Amino acid sequence: MSASESILKKIVNDLNLSLMRSGIMYRIFYRAKSTQSIDKKMLLKADSYRKNNKKMQDLLALRITLYFADDVKVVYNYLRGQSNFESESIDFPEVDKFCPSRLNLVMKVPESLRKDMKGIIYDTRYPDLIDDTYEIQIRTILSEGWHEVEHDLRYKCQADWEDHKDESRLLNGIFASLESNEWSMLTLFDKLSYSNYKQSKWDSMLRNKLRIHFVDESLSREIKNYLSDNSCVAKKIFKANRSEILERVLCEGFTSPLTYDTVLHLINHIEVKDKKIAKMEDPTLKEELDALFGVL
């Protein structure tokens, strides 16, 4: 493993720890630019960097690929709020065009790794033009394959497409259909969780509403019975804002394992605030919930 790959691995391990604790479904891909890739990019951009007093910021890069489109904003807000956030590059979609949007963030390498990062930069041919940062791209899993095909077979081969605007538009249209399918999938799970709620299937309701990795199989009998006997509370649990819950878990650094009971207590503590459910909290869980989200 090269020195740059070692630094990137440590960055990815820390990010994995935070994302896994949130339960969000995702994959991470990462790469460090090779000497050949650096030279190729600098051949095209070195003069522009010097003229505009800028530097290459993606010597190290990683991509977070999310299962669900509504998690993009959750993860973006979390990363945007980190102390090592540097800048961002966002393309906002136009309503009358088929084209993918870009969501890239530039982050400063952590202080503990900065000395090693600077050593790697100084070993290149362009130490004055490479920043001690790394880039994070955020995508959805359905769009990931399209981006890989587009990058390798259109972006890198633009001459092949010069006289084929209809085909290029069609390729963008394929992306548009994938984006539509992503939002259709969210609607599907919303309808499923609503049916679960109406049928008092509380485990299924939580699973299909939250769409996260749980560490166990079901709610405790005590909580199930309470929800069945208190329809108003169950309705509030169902109507809780999923994105808000996950974002709070990420940003506040919640660390308890995400059992079904724990997740329900999270929803209750953050939004519903039912005191009888709060009395069912394990003492250790209660201590963390009170510290992060306030005492009920």
SERO-65085 format. One record per residue (C-alpha): chain; residue in one letter; x, y, z. Coordinates in nm, 3 decimals, always signed. Example, Ala and Ser with C-alpha at 12.3 -4.5 7.8 and 13.67 -1.06 7.14 Angstrom:
! SERO-65085
<rokol ropa="A" mimi="A" xx="+1.230" yy="-0.450" zz="+0.780"/>
<rokol ropa="A" mimi="S" xx="+1.367" yy="-0.106" zz="+0.714"/>
! end
This chain:
! SERO-65085
<rokol ropa="A" mimi="M" xx="+0.000" yy="+0.000" zz="+0.000"/>
<rokol ropa="A" mimi="S" xx="+0.138" yy="+0.341" zz="-0.100"/>
<rokol ropa="A" mimi="A" xx="+0.167" yy="+0.630" zz="+0.146"/>
<rokol ropa="A" mimi="S" xx="-0.123" yy="+0.816" zz="-0.017"/>
<rokol ropa="A" mimi="E" xx="-0.342" yy="+0.505" zz="-0.009"/>
<rokol ropa="A" mimi="S" xx="-0.257" yy="+0.462" zz="+0.360"/>
<rokol ropa="A" mimi="I" xx="-0.374" yy="+0.816" zz="+0.439"/>
<rokol ropa="A" mimi="L" xx="-0.690" yy="+0.767" zz="+0.236"/>
<rokol ropa="A" mimi="K" xx="-0.762" yy="+0.437" zz="+0.411"/>
<rokol ropa="A" mimi="K" xx="-0.751" yy="+0.611" zz="+0.751"/>
<rokol ropa="A" mimi="I" xx="-0.987" yy="+0.883" zz="+0.628"/>
<rokol ropa="A" mimi="V" xx="-1.228" yy="+0.622" zz="+0.493"/>
<rokol ropa="A" mimi="N" xx="-1.216" yy="+0.419" zz="+0.816"/>
<rokol ropa="A" mimi="D" xx="-1.319" yy="+0.724" zz="+1.019"/>
<rokol ropa="A" mimi="L" xx="-1.600" yy="+0.807" zz="+0.777"/>
<rokol ropa="A" mimi="N" xx="-1.718" yy="+0.446" zz="+0.779"/>
<rokol ropa="A" mimi="L" xx="-1.742" yy="+0.455" zz="+1.157"/>
<rokol ropa="A" mimi="S" xx="-1.972" yy="+0.759" zz="+1.152"/>
<rokol ropa="A" mimi="L" xx="-2.193" yy="+0.638" zz="+0.868"/>
<rokol ropa="A" mimi="M" xx="-2.229" yy="+0.285" zz="+1.007"/>
<rokol ropa="A" mimi="R" xx="-2.341" yy="+0.423" zz="+1.343"/>
<rokol ropa="A" mimi="S" xx="-2.620" yy="+0.610" zz="+1.166"/>
<rokol ropa="A" mimi="G" xx="-2.750" yy="+0.294" zz="+0.998"/>
<rokol ropa="A" mimi="I" xx="-2.759" yy="+0.464" zz="+0.656"/>
<rokol ropa="A" mimi="M" xx="-2.718" yy="+0.221" zz="+0.366"/>
<rokol ropa="A" mimi="Y" xx="-2.417" yy="+0.310" zz="+0.152"/>
<rokol ropa="A" mimi="R" xx="-2.094" yy="+0.201" zz="-0.015"/>
<rokol ropa="A" mimi="I" xx="-1.763" yy="+0.389" zz="-0.029"/>
<rokol ropa="A" mimi="F" xx="-1.519" yy="+0.377" zz="-0.320"/>
<rokol ropa="A" mimi="Y" xx="-1.186" yy="+0.556" zz="-0.310"/>
<rokol ropa="A" mimi="R" xx="-0.863" yy="+0.614" zz="-0.503"/>
<rokol ropa="A" mimi="A" xx="-0.535" yy="+0.805" zz="-0.487"/>
<rokol ropa="A" mimi="K" xx="-0.413" yy="+0.965" zz="-0.810"/>
<rokol ropa="A" mimi="S" xx="-0.119" yy="+0.787" zz="-0.968"/>
<rokol ropa="A" mimi="T" xx="+0.189" yy="+0.977" zz="-1.086"/>
<rokol ropa="A" mimi="Q" xx="+0.068" yy="+0.930" zz="-1.444"/>
<rokol ropa="A" mimi="S" xx="-0.275" yy="+1.074" zz="-1.361"/>
<rokol ropa="A" mimi="I" xx="-0.120" yy="+1.374" zz="-1.185"/>
<rokol ropa="A" mimi="D" xx="+0.106" yy="+1.446" zz="-1.483"/>
<rokol ropa="A" mimi="K" xx="-0.182" yy="+1.412" zz="-1.728"/>
<rokol ropa="A" mimi="K" xx="-0.403" yy="+1.651" zz="-1.532"/>
<rokol ropa="A" mimi="M" xx="-0.125" yy="+1.903" zz="-1.483"/>
<rokol ropa="A" mimi="L" xx="-0.046" yy="+1.901" zz="-1.853"/>
<rokol ropa="A" mimi="L" xx="-0.394" yy="+2.041" zz="-1.905"/>
<rokol ropa="A" mimi="K" xx="-0.442" yy="+2.257" zz="-1.597"/>
<rokol ropa="A" mimi="A" xx="-0.106" yy="+2.368" zz="-1.452"/>
<rokol ropa="A" mimi="D" xx="-0.109" yy="+2.704" zz="-1.633"/>
<rokol ropa="A" mimi="S" xx="-0.466" yy="+2.770" zz="-1.525"/>
<rokol ropa="A" mimi="Y" xx="-0.386" yy="+2.682" zz="-1.163"/>
<rokol ropa="A" mimi="R" xx="-0.093" yy="+2.924" zz="-1.160"/>
<rokol ropa="A" mimi="K" xx="-0.287" yy="+3.200" zz="-1.334"/>
<rokol ropa="A" mimi="N" xx="-0.580" yy="+3.176" zz="-1.095"/>
<rokol ropa="A" mimi="N" xx="-0.375" yy="+3.101" zz="-0.782"/>
<rokol ropa="A" mimi="K" xx="-0.544" yy="+2.764" zz="-0.739"/>
<rokol ropa="A" mimi="K" xx="-0.432" yy="+2.409" zz="-0.664"/>
<rokol ropa="A" mimi="M" xx="-0.537" yy="+2.055" zz="-0.747"/>
<rokol ropa="A" mimi="Q" xx="-0.756" yy="+1.934" zz="-0.462"/>
<rokol ropa="A" mimi="D" xx="-0.830" yy="+1.572" zz="-0.552"/>
<rokol ropa="A" mimi="L" xx="-0.498" yy="+1.393" zz="-0.510"/>
<rokol ropa="A" mimi="L" xx="-0.709" yy="+1.177" zz="-0.281"/>
<rokol ropa="A" mimi="A" xx="-1.075" yy="+1.117" zz="-0.361"/>
<rokol ropa="A" mimi="L" xx="-1.361" yy="+0.907" zz="-0.236"/>
<rokol ropa="A" mimi="R" xx="-1.719" yy="+0.854" zz="-0.340"/>
<rokol ropa="A" mimi="I" xx="-2.010" yy="+0.785" zz="-0.107"/>
<rokol ropa="A" mimi="T" xx="-2.277" yy="+0.592" zz="-0.294"/>
<rokol ropa="A" mimi="L" xx="-2.611" yy="+0.596" zz="-0.113"/>
<rokol ropa="A" mimi="Y" xx="-2.896" yy="+0.349" zz="-0.156"/>
<rokol ropa="A" mimi="F" xx="-3.168" yy="+0.614" zz="-0.128"/>
<rokol ropa="A" mimi="A" xx="-3.192" yy="+0.960" zz="-0.284"/>
<rokol ropa="A" mimi="D" xx="-3.321" yy="+1.129" zz="+0.032"/>
<rokol ropa="A" mimi="D" xx="-3.001" yy="+1.033" zz="+0.215"/>
<rokol ropa="A" mimi="V" xx="-2.793" yy="+1.258" zz="-0.012"/>
<rokol ropa="A" mimi="K" xx="-2.899" yy="+1.571" zz="+0.176"/>
<rokol ropa="A" mimi="V" xx="-2.848" yy="+1.400" zz="+0.513"/>
<rokol ropa="A" mimi="V" xx="-2.489" yy="+1.301" zz="+0.437"/>
<rokol ropa="A" mimi="Y" xx="-2.417" yy="+1.632" zz="+0.263"/>
<rokol ropa="A" mimi="N" xx="-2.532" yy="+1.832" zz="+0.565"/>
<rokol ropa="A" mimi="Y" xx="-2.321" yy="+1.616" zz="+0.795"/>
<rokol ropa="A" mimi="L" xx="-2.004" yy="+1.660" zz="+0.588"/>
<rokol ropa="A" mimi="R" xx="-2.074" yy="+2.029" zz="+0.530"/>
<rokol ropa="A" mimi="G" xx="-2.079" yy="+2.078" zz="+0.906"/>
<rokol ropa="A" mimi="Q" xx="-1.742" yy="+1.915" zz="+0.974"/>
<rokol ropa="A" mimi="S" xx="-1.456" yy="+2.137" zz="+1.094"/>
<rokol ropa="A" mimi="N" xx="-1.232" yy="+2.024" zz="+0.804"/>
<rokol ropa="A" mimi="F" xx="-1.483" yy="+2.125" zz="+0.535"/>
<rokol ropa="A" mimi="E" xx="-1.314" yy="+2.352" zz="+0.279"/>
<rokol ropa="A" mimi="S" xx="-1.544" yy="+2.411" zz="-0.018"/>
<rokol ropa="A" mimi="E" xx="-1.806" yy="+2.255" zz="-0.242"/>
<rokol ropa="A" mimi="S" xx="-1.902" yy="+2.226" zz="-0.606"/>
<rokol ropa="A" mimi="I" xx="-2.271" yy="+2.176" zz="-0.681"/>
<rokol ropa="A" mimi="D" xx="-2.460" yy="+2.166" zz="-1.010"/>
<rokol ropa="A" mimi="F" xx="-2.830" yy="+2.238" zz="-0.964"/>
<rokol ropa="A" mimi="P" xx="-3.047" yy="+2.052" zz="-1.217"/>
<rokol ropa="A" mimi="E" xx="-3.236" yy="+2.249" zz="-1.480"/>
<rokol ropa="A" mimi="V" xx="-3.602" yy="+2.157" zz="-1.523"/>
<rokol ropa="A" mimi="D" xx="-3.587" yy="+2.147" zz="-1.902"/>
<rokol ropa="A" mimi="K" xx="-3.266" yy="+1.948" zz="-1.943"/>
<rokol ropa="A" mimi="F" xx="-3.157" yy="+1.586" zz="-1.892"/>
<rokol ropa="A" mimi="C" xx="-2.824" yy="+1.605" zz="-1.711"/>
<rokol ropa="A" mimi="P" xx="-2.676" yy="+1.472" zz="-1.387"/>
<rokol ropa="A" mimi="S" xx="-2.608" yy="+1.710" zz="-1.102"/>
<rokol ropa="A" mimi="R" xx="-2.268" yy="+1.725" zz="-0.934"/>
<rokol ropa="A" mimi="L" xx="-2.222" yy="+1.724" zz="-0.558"/>
<rokol ropa="A" mimi="N" xx="-1.855" yy="+1.737" zz="-0.462"/>
<rokol ropa="A" mimi="L" xx="-1.703" yy="+1.852" zz="-0.135"/>
<rokol ropa="A" mimi="V" xx="-1.341" yy="+1.938" zz="-0.066"/>
<rokol ropa="A" mimi="M" xx="-1.217" yy="+1.850" zz="+0.283"/>
<rokol ropa="A" mimi="K" xx="-0.890" yy="+1.931" zz="+0.458"/>
<rokol ropa="A" mimi="V" xx="-0.680" yy="+1.628" zz="+0.548"/>
<rokol ropa="A" mimi="P" xx="-0.701" yy="+1.578" zz="+0.928"/>
<rokol ropa="A" mimi="E" xx="-0.427" yy="+1.745" zz="+1.130"/>
<rokol ropa="A" mimi="S" xx="-0.286" yy="+1.408" zz="+1.241"/>
<rokol ropa="A" mimi="L" xx="-0.224" yy="+1.310" zz="+0.876"/>
<rokol ropa="A" mimi="R" xx="-0.118" yy="+1.647" zz="+0.737"/>
<rokol ropa="A" mimi="K" xx="+0.257" yy="+1.598" zz="+0.781"/>
<rokol ropa="A" mimi="D" xx="+0.246" yy="+1.269" zz="+0.586"/>
<rokol ropa="A" mimi="M" xx="+0.025" yy="+1.431" zz="+0.322"/>
<rokol ropa="A" mimi="K" xx="+0.268" yy="+1.717" zz="+0.268"/>
<rokol ropa="A" mimi="G" xx="+0.552" yy="+1.464" zz="+0.231"/>
<rokol ropa="A" mimi="I" xx="+0.360" yy="+1.293" zz="-0.049"/>
<rokol ropa="A" mimi="I" xx="+0.292" yy="+1.626" zz="-0.220"/>
<rokol ropa="A" mimi="Y" xx="+0.658" yy="+1.729" zz="-0.205"/>
<rokol ropa="A" mimi="D" xx="+0.755" yy="+1.402" zz="-0.375"/>
<rokol ropa="A" mimi="T" xx="+0.552" yy="+1.492" zz="-0.686"/>
<rokol ropa="A" mimi="R" xx="+0.669" yy="+1.713" zz="-0.974"/>
<rokol ropa="A" mimi="Y" xx="+0.415" yy="+1.981" zz="-0.874"/>
<rokol ropa="A" mimi="P" xx="+0.446" yy="+2.046" zz="-0.498"/>
<rokol ropa="A" mimi="D" xx="+0.335" yy="+2.407" zz="-0.545"/>
<rokol ropa="A" mimi="L" xx="+0.016" yy="+2.309" zz="-0.729"/>
<rokol ropa="A" mimi="I" xx="-0.129" yy="+2.034" zz="-0.509"/>
<rokol ropa="A" mimi="D" xx="-0.334" yy="+2.108" zz="-0.197"/>
<rokol ropa="A" mimi="D" xx="-0.341" yy="+1.897" zz="+0.122"/>
<rokol ropa="A" mimi="T" xx="-0.709" yy="+1.822" zz="+0.072"/>
<rokol ropa="A" mimi="Y" xx="-0.927" yy="+1.537" zz="-0.049"/>
<rokol ropa="A" mimi="E" xx="-1.248" yy="+1.531" zz="-0.250"/>
<rokol ropa="A" mimi="I" xx="-1.574" yy="+1.358" zz="-0.161"/>
<rokol ropa="A" mimi="Q" xx="-1.839" yy="+1.289" zz="-0.424"/>
<rokol ropa="A" mimi="I" xx="-2.191" yy="+1.197" zz="-0.316"/>
<rokol ropa="A" mimi="R" xx="-2.405" yy="+0.984" zz="-0.547"/>
<rokol ropa="A" mimi="T" xx="-2.692" yy="+0.740" zz="-0.538"/>
<rokol ropa="A" mimi="I" xx="-2.643" yy="+0.374" zz="-0.611"/>
<rokol ropa="A" mimi="L" xx="-2.870" yy="+0.366" zz="-0.918"/>
<rokol ropa="A" mimi="S" xx="-2.681" yy="+0.654" zz="-1.077"/>
<rokol ropa="A" mimi="E" xx="-2.337" yy="+0.509" zz="-0.996"/>
<rokol ropa="A" mimi="G" xx="-2.325" yy="+0.269" zz="-1.290"/>
<rokol ropa="A" mimi="W" xx="-2.444" yy="+0.539" zz="-1.530"/>
<rokol ropa="A" mimi="H" xx="-2.171" yy="+0.777" zz="-1.412"/>
<rokol ropa="A" mimi="E" xx="-1.903" yy="+0.512" zz="-1.461"/>
<rokol ropa="A" mimi="V" xx="-2.017" yy="+0.440" zz="-1.816"/>
<rokol ropa="A" mimi="E" xx="-2.051" yy="+0.810" zz="-1.899"/>
<rokol ropa="A" mimi="H" xx="-1.711" yy="+0.899" zz="-1.755"/>
<rokol ropa="A" mimi="D" xx="-1.518" yy="+0.627" zz="-1.936"/>
<rokol ropa="A" mimi="L" xx="-1.705" yy="+0.625" zz="-2.267"/>
<rokol ropa="A" mimi="R" xx="-1.821" yy="+0.984" zz="-2.318"/>
<rokol ropa="A" mimi="Y" xx="-1.630" yy="+1.227" zz="-2.093"/>
<rokol ropa="A" mimi="K" xx="-1.295" yy="+1.069" zz="-2.179"/>
<rokol ropa="A" mimi="C" xx="-1.388" yy="+1.020" zz="-2.545"/>
<rokol ropa="A" mimi="Q" xx="-1.565" yy="+1.342" zz="-2.635"/>
<rokol ropa="A" mimi="A" xx="-1.456" yy="+1.332" zz="-2.998"/>
<rokol ropa="A" mimi="D" xx="-1.665" yy="+1.015" zz="-3.043"/>
<rokol ropa="A" mimi="W" xx="-1.980" yy="+1.211" zz="-2.961"/>
<rokol ropa="A" mimi="E" xx="-1.924" yy="+1.536" zz="-3.152"/>
<rokol ropa="A" mimi="D" xx="-2.160" yy="+1.450" zz="-3.437"/>
<rokol ropa="A" mimi="H" xx="-2.403" yy="+1.247" zz="-3.227"/>
<rokol ropa="A" mimi="K" xx="-2.605" yy="+1.496" zz="-3.021"/>
<rokol ropa="A" mimi="D" xx="-2.920" yy="+1.285" zz="-3.032"/>
<rokol ropa="A" mimi="E" xx="-2.735" yy="+0.986" zz="-2.889"/>
<rokol ropa="A" mimi="S" xx="-2.576" yy="+1.207" zz="-2.624"/>
<rokol ropa="A" mimi="R" xx="-2.917" yy="+1.340" zz="-2.526"/>
<rokol ropa="A" mimi="L" xx="-3.049" yy="+0.983" zz="-2.512"/>
<rokol ropa="A" mimi="L" xx="-2.768" yy="+0.887" zz="-2.274"/>
<rokol ropa="A" mimi="N" xx="-2.874" yy="+1.175" zz="-2.049"/>
<rokol ropa="A" mimi="G" xx="-3.232" yy="+1.056" zz="-2.084"/>
<rokol ropa="A" mimi="I" xx="-3.130" yy="+0.719" zz="-1.941"/>
<rokol ropa="A" mimi="F" xx="-2.998" yy="+0.903" zz="-1.637"/>
<rokol ropa="A" mimi="A" xx="-3.328" yy="+1.090" zz="-1.607"/>
<rokol ropa="A" mimi="S" xx="-3.517" yy="+0.760" zz="-1.601"/>
<rokol ropa="A" mimi="L" xx="-3.288" yy="+0.630" zz="-1.327"/>
<rokol ropa="A" mimi="E" xx="-3.349" yy="+0.944" zz="-1.123"/>
<rokol ropa="A" mimi="S" xx="-3.723" yy="+0.901" zz="-1.166"/>
<rokol ropa="A" mimi="N" xx="-3.695" yy="+0.539" zz="-1.051"/>
<rokol ropa="A" mimi="E" xx="-3.509" yy="+0.649" zz="-0.739"/>
<rokol ropa="A" mimi="W" xx="-3.795" yy="+0.872" zz="-0.632"/>
<rokol ropa="A" mimi="S" xx="-4.048" yy="+0.605" zz="-0.728"/>
<rokol ropa="A" mimi="M" xx="-3.867" yy="+0.367" zz="-0.494"/>
<rokol ropa="A" mimi="L" xx="-3.905" yy="+0.614" zz="-0.207"/>
<rokol ropa="A" mimi="T" xx="-4.277" yy="+0.639" zz="-0.279"/>
<rokol ropa="A" mimi="L" xx="-4.300" yy="+0.261" zz="-0.276"/>
<rokol ropa="A" mimi="F" xx="-4.141" yy="+0.234" zz="+0.068"/>
<rokol ropa="A" mimi="D" xx="-4.356" yy="+0.518" zz="+0.200"/>
<rokol ropa="A" mimi="K" xx="-4.670" yy="+0.334" zz="+0.090"/>
<rokol ropa="A" mimi="L" xx="-4.543" yy="+0.008" zz="+0.234"/>
<rokol ropa="A" mimi="S" xx="-4.464" yy="+0.161" zz="+0.572"/>
<rokol ropa="A" mimi="Y" xx="-4.808" yy="+0.325" zz="+0.577"/>
<rokol ropa="A" mimi="S" xx="-4.975" yy="-0.012" zz="+0.515"/>
<rokol ropa="A" mimi="N" xx="-4.763" yy="-0.161" zz="+0.794"/>
<rokol ropa="A" mimi="Y" xx="-4.875" yy="+0.120" zz="+1.025"/>
<rokol ropa="A" mimi="K" xx="-5.244" yy="+0.069" zz="+0.943"/>
<rokol ropa="A" mimi="Q" xx="-5.203" yy="-0.306" zz="+1.012"/>
<rokol ropa="A" mimi="S" xx="-5.021" yy="-0.242" zz="+1.344"/>
<rokol ropa="A" mimi="K" xx="-4.711" yy="-0.422" zz="+1.215"/>
<rokol ropa="A" mimi="W" xx="-4.471" yy="-0.205" zz="+1.412"/>
<rokol ropa="A" mimi="D" xx="-4.146" yy="-0.382" zz="+1.321"/>
<rokol ropa="A" mimi="S" xx="-4.226" yy="-0.361" zz="+0.950"/>
<rokol ropa="A" mimi="M" xx="-4.339" yy="-0.001" zz="+0.982"/>
<rokol ropa="A" mimi="L" xx="-4.006" yy="+0.103" zz="+1.135"/>
<rokol ropa="A" mimi="R" xx="-3.801" yy="-0.105" zz="+0.891"/>
<rokol ropa="A" mimi="N" xx="-3.967" yy="+0.035" zz="+0.578"/>
<rokol ropa="A" mimi="K" xx="-3.996" yy="+0.390" zz="+0.707"/>
<rokol ropa="A" mimi="L" xx="-3.635" yy="+0.425" zz="+0.827"/>
<rokol ropa="A" mimi="R" xx="-3.463" yy="+0.206" zz="+0.561"/>
<rokol ropa="A" mimi="I" xx="-3.149" yy="+0.161" zz="+0.772"/>
<rokol ropa="A" mimi="H" xx="-2.937" yy="-0.126" zz="+0.901"/>
<rokol ropa="A" mimi="F" xx="-3.079" yy="-0.251" zz="+1.232"/>
<rokol ropa="A" mimi="V" xx="-2.865" yy="-0.470" zz="+1.458"/>
<rokol ropa="A" mimi="D" xx="-3.150" yy="-0.693" zz="+1.578"/>
<rokol ropa="A" mimi="E" xx="-3.478" yy="-0.831" zz="+1.447"/>
<rokol ropa="A" mimi="S" xx="-3.771" yy="-0.664" zz="+1.621"/>
<rokol ropa="A" mimi="L" xx="-3.914" yy="-0.436" zz="+1.886"/>
<rokol ropa="A" mimi="S" xx="-3.962" yy="-0.559" zz="+2.241"/>
<rokol ropa="A" mimi="R" xx="-4.303" yy="-0.696" zz="+2.331"/>
<rokol ropa="A" mimi="E" xx="-4.351" yy="-0.413" zz="+2.583"/>
<rokol ropa="A" mimi="I" xx="-4.314" yy="-0.142" zz="+2.317"/>
<rokol ropa="A" mimi="K" xx="-4.526" yy="-0.330" zz="+2.063"/>
<rokol ropa="A" mimi="N" xx="-4.810" yy="-0.360" zz="+2.313"/>
<rokol ropa="A" mimi="Y" xx="-4.782" yy="+0.006" zz="+2.407"/>
<rokol ropa="A" mimi="L" xx="-4.804" yy="+0.119" zz="+2.043"/>
<rokol ropa="A" mimi="S" xx="-5.101" yy="-0.109" zz="+1.983"/>
<rokol ropa="A" mimi="D" xx="-5.280" yy="+0.036" zz="+2.285"/>
<rokol ropa="A" mimi="N" xx="-5.192" yy="+0.399" zz="+2.206"/>
<rokol ropa="A" mimi="S" xx="-5.279" yy="+0.476" zz="+1.847"/>
<rokol ropa="A" mimi="C" xx="-5.206" yy="+0.849" zz="+1.878"/>
<rokol ropa="A" mimi="V" xx="-4.847" yy="+0.778" zz="+1.986"/>
<rokol ropa="A" mimi="A" xx="-4.805" yy="+0.520" zz="+1.709"/>
<rokol ropa="A" mimi="K" xx="-4.926" yy="+0.777" zz="+1.456"/>
<rokol ropa="A" mimi="K" xx="-4.669" yy="+1.031" zz="+1.577"/>
<rokol ropa="A" mimi="I" xx="-4.394" yy="+0.770" zz="+1.548"/>
<rokol ropa="A" mimi="F" xx="-4.503" yy="+0.696" zz="+1.191"/>
<rokol ropa="A" mimi="K" xx="-4.516" yy="+1.066" zz="+1.098"/>
<rokol ropa="A" mimi="A" xx="-4.170" yy="+1.145" zz="+1.238"/>
<rokol ropa="A" mimi="N" xx="-3.927" yy="+1.310" zz="+0.996"/>
<rokol ropa="A" mimi="R" xx="-3.686" yy="+1.035" zz="+0.886"/>
<rokol ropa="A" mimi="S" xx="-3.421" yy="+1.268" zz="+0.746"/>
<rokol ropa="A" mimi="E" xx="-3.425" yy="+1.482" zz="+1.059"/>
<rokol ropa="A" mimi="I" xx="-3.376" yy="+1.176" zz="+1.281"/>
<rokol ropa="A" mimi="L" xx="-3.083" yy="+1.041" zz="+1.077"/>
<rokol ropa="A" mimi="E" xx="-2.920" yy="+1.381" zz="+1.048"/>
<rokol ropa="A" mimi="R" xx="-2.937" yy="+1.432" zz="+1.424"/>
<rokol ropa="A" mimi="V" xx="-2.789" yy="+1.087" zz="+1.482"/>
<rokol ropa="A" mimi="L" xx="-2.500" yy="+1.168" zz="+1.248"/>
<rokol ropa="A" mimi="C" xx="-2.433" yy="+1.524" zz="+1.357"/>
<rokol ropa="A" mimi="E" xx="-2.471" yy="+1.466" zz="+1.731"/>
<rokol ropa="A" mimi="G" xx="-2.245" yy="+1.159" zz="+1.725"/>
<rokol ropa="A" mimi="F" xx="-2.494" yy="+0.908" zz="+1.865"/>
<rokol ropa="A" mimi="T" xx="-2.309" yy="+0.582" zz="+1.937"/>
<rokol ropa="A" mimi="S" xx="-2.553" yy="+0.325" zz="+2.082"/>
<rokol ropa="A" mimi="P" xx="-2.622" yy="+0.022" zz="+1.858"/>
<rokol ropa="A" mimi="L" xx="-2.932" yy="+0.073" zz="+1.643"/>
<rokol ropa="A" mimi="T" xx="-3.170" yy="-0.190" zz="+1.774"/>
<rokol ropa="A" mimi="Y" xx="-3.539" yy="-0.151" zz="+1.692"/>
<rokol ropa="A" mimi="D" xx="-3.606" yy="-0.036" zz="+2.049"/>
<rokol ropa="A" mimi="T" xx="-3.318" yy="+0.214" zz="+2.036"/>
<rokol ropa="A" mimi="V" xx="-3.441" yy="+0.364" zz="+1.709"/>
<rokol ropa="A" mimi="L" xx="-3.794" yy="+0.399" zz="+1.845"/>
<rokol ropa="A" mimi="H" xx="-3.655" yy="+0.570" zz="+2.157"/>
<rokol ropa="A" mimi="L" xx="-3.453" yy="+0.802" zz="+1.930"/>
<rokol ropa="A" mimi="I" xx="-3.767" yy="+0.903" zz="+1.742"/>
<rokol ropa="A" mimi="N" xx="-3.951" yy="+0.952" zz="+2.067"/>
<rokol ropa="A" mimi="H" xx="-3.672" yy="+1.154" zz="+2.227"/>
<rokol ropa="A" mimi="I" xx="-3.620" yy="+1.381" zz="+1.925"/>
<rokol ropa="A" mimi="E" xx="-3.977" yy="+1.432" zz="+1.802"/>
<rokol ropa="A" mimi="V" xx="-4.261" yy="+1.252" zz="+1.981"/>
<rokol ropa="A" mimi="K" xx="-4.157" yy="+1.306" zz="+2.346"/>
<rokol ropa="A" mimi="D" xx="-4.394" yy="+1.054" zz="+2.503"/>
<rokol ropa="A" mimi="K" xx="-4.297" yy="+1.021" zz="+2.871"/>
<rokol ropa="A" mimi="K" xx="-4.429" yy="+0.666" zz="+2.910"/>
<rokol ropa="A" mimi="I" xx="-4.209" yy="+0.540" zz="+2.626"/>
<rokol ropa="A" mimi="A" xx="-3.919" yy="+0.733" zz="+2.781"/>
<rokol ropa="A" mimi="K" xx="-3.964" yy="+0.535" zz="+3.104"/>
<rokol ropa="A" mimi="M" xx="-3.890" yy="+0.216" zz="+2.905"/>
<rokol ropa="A" mimi="E" xx="-3.539" yy="+0.338" zz="+2.812"/>
<rokol ropa="A" mimi="D" xx="-3.242" yy="+0.135" zz="+2.926"/>
<rokol ropa="A" mimi="P" xx="-3.040" yy="+0.344" zz="+3.180"/>
<rokol ropa="A" mimi="T" xx="-2.730" yy="+0.354" zz="+2.957"/>
<rokol ropa="A" mimi="L" xx="-2.936" yy="+0.455" zz="+2.653"/>
<rokol ropa="A" mimi="K" xx="-3.123" yy="+0.713" zz="+2.859"/>
<rokol ropa="A" mimi="E" xx="-2.796" yy="+0.873" zz="+2.964"/>
<rokol ropa="A" mimi="E" xx="-2.684" yy="+0.919" zz="+2.602"/>
<rokol ropa="A" mimi="L" xx="-3.025" yy="+1.034" zz="+2.479"/>
<rokol ropa="A" mimi="D" xx="-3.056" yy="+1.290" zz="+2.759"/>
<rokol ropa="A" mimi="A" xx="-2.703" yy="+1.420" zz="+2.697"/>
<rokol ropa="A" mimi="L" xx="-2.747" yy="+1.460" zz="+2.321"/>
<rokol ropa="A" mimi="F" xx="-3.114" yy="+1.549" zz="+2.277"/>
<rokol ropa="A" mimi="G" xx="-3.231" yy="+1.683" zz="+2.613"/>
<rokol ropa="A" mimi="V" xx="-3.409" yy="+1.530" zz="+2.912"/>
<rokol ropa="A" mimi="L" xx="-3.771" yy="+1.426" zz="+2.866"/>
! end
